[in-house]
Amino acid sequence: MTTHATGTFEVTVAPQGSPDQAAGIALGRMHGDKQFHGDLEGTSKLEMLTAAADSTGAGAYVALERVTGTLSGRRGSFVLMHSGTRTRDGQHLTVTVAPGLGTGLLVGLAGAMTITIVDKKHLYDLEYTLPTGP
């Protein structure tokens, strides 16, 4: 059965070194920390690689995020995989749970997360499945 976990999160992201700039494209690396509230209570560490075009403002990023906490009463850890793009046509973000990387009572977790930002407030909706029983 598919379940939704919703809530808010705060995030801080910091560049790791100077971007590698060549041929009008900057490649960068960032580290982030998050604090989740709501149906998911916990913290995460995020490692991100970025690319941005100087001339158009287009960009892309990929990231891995290790989340540790309690999801609807079940304690453990899992990994989220991010893939995002930004063009003049808009933004697209895909965030999925990495298969096989759940621990504790979150072993077998599968799903995808939607992130929205409303008035500078970060909201998440994690649509997920978990095996029955601990």
FENRAUR-V698114 format. One record per residue. N is the residue number from 1. SS is DSSP state (a for helix, b for strand, c for the rest). PSI is psi as a letter, one per 40 degrees, with the letter a starting at -180 (999 if undefined). Layout:
n: (N,N)
ss: (SS,SS)
psi: (PSI,PSI)
This chain:
n: (1,2,3,4,5,6,7,8,9,10,11,12,13,14,15,16,17,18,19,20,21,22,23,24,25,26,27,28,29,30,31,32,33,34,35,36,37,38,39,40,41,42,43,44,45,46,47,48,49,50,51,52,53,54,55,56,57,58,59,60,61,62,63,64,65,66,67,68,69,70,71,72,73,74,75,76,77,78,79,80,81,82,83,84,85,86,87,88,89,90,91,92,93,94,95,96,97,98,99,100,101,102,103,104,105,106,107,108,109,110,111,112,113,114,115,116,117,118,119,120,121,122,123,124,125,126,127,128,129,130,131,132,133,134)
ss: (c,c,b,b,b,b,b,b,b,b,b,b,b,b,b,c,c,c,c,b,b,b,c,c,b,b,b,b,b,b,b,b,b,b,b,b,b,b,c,b,b,b,b,b,b,b,b,b,b,b,b,b,b,c,c,c,c,c,b,b,b,b,b,b,b,b,b,b,b,b,b,c,c,b,b,b,b,b,b,b,b,b,b,b,b,b,b,c,c,b,b,b,b,b,b,b,b,c,c,c,c,c,c,a,a,a,c,c,c,b,b,b,b,b,b,b,b,b,c,c,b,b,b,b,b,b,b,b,b,c,c,c,c,c)
psi: (h,h,i,h,h,i,a,i,i,i,i,h,h,h,i,g,a,i,i,h,h,i,f,e,h,h,h,i,h,i,i,i,h,i,h,i,i,b,d,h,h,a,i,i,h,h,h,h,h,i,h,h,h,d,d,e,e,i,i,i,i,i,i,h,h,h,h,h,a,h,h,f,e,h,h,a,i,i,h,h,h,i,h,i,i,h,i,e,e,a,i,h,h,h,h,i,h,h,h,e,e,i,i,b,e,e,h,e,h,i,a,i,h,h,h,i,h,h,f,e,h,h,i,i,h,h,h,i,i,i,i,i,i,999)
